[in-house]
Amino acid sequence: MRSHALVIARRETGAYFSGPMVYIVTGLFLVFSGFLFFSTFFLLNRAELRSFFSLLPVLFSFFIPALTMRLFAEETRSGSFETLVTLPVSAAEIVLGKFLAGWLSACTLLAPTLVYAATAAFFGDLDPGPVVGGYLGAVLLASAFSAAGIFASSLTRNQIIAFFTAFAVCIVLTMIDQAAVFLPSGFADAAAFLSASAHFSSVSRGIIDSRDLVYFFSLTALFFVLAVRTVERGRAK
């Protein structure tokens, strides 16, 4: 299973980096995240990345769906998906390969932001704990949102529909805790638990709680399984 998935992942990653989309998305991500970081860093005069990490779930809700929207939708539209599913490759292998490509591309968004950490360390005494926790949380968040994007892309042949479907799922998971104040206590607790931003915030403070890890792994697994089921139904048809 692993070898087939890796072949698909290499193919998709090569297609990403041979085209302009990943560079456009990465450039726009750095423009927005850089503005949010540097506009507050010198005003607050604190050597930390809290402002960057606090808005990262919202940024990921938009930019990760933009990276994953084509993974299945484009192949379905062009007809190459029919060729892919006739090969001796399982639906799980197909989804895993595309997920790995999407996740790697999402993680490349983070690599240039290490400049923010270097800037904070240069101008002050940067606490490494929250920085390491923040990037670990970002990788876990990218995994969950990439899986959601893969699932959304498997539902349709239209990339725009795939983007907005994934964006809707990701932004609801990000903002659901904001609606908790309007809900009864039982529902408020459930909303807080389902909130991706709440779990990410906990990890980004340098607090590695098993509940947060289980949340991100479970969310990734849920959307992965849903995508596999969708591909299996498409293969059956």
Secondary structure, DSSP 8 states (H G I E B T S, - for coil): -HHHHHHHHHHHHHHHHHSSHHHHHHHHHHHHHHHHHHHHHHHHT-S--HHHHHHHHHHHHHHHHHHHTHHHHHHHHHTHHHHHHTSS--HHHHHHHHHHHHHHHHHHTTGGGHHHHHHHHHHS---HHHHHHHHHHHHHHHHHHHHHHHHHHHT-S-HHHHHHHHHHHHHHHHHGGGGGGGS-HHHHHHHHHH-HHHHHHHHHTT---HHHHHHHHHHHHHHHHHHHHHHHHHHH-
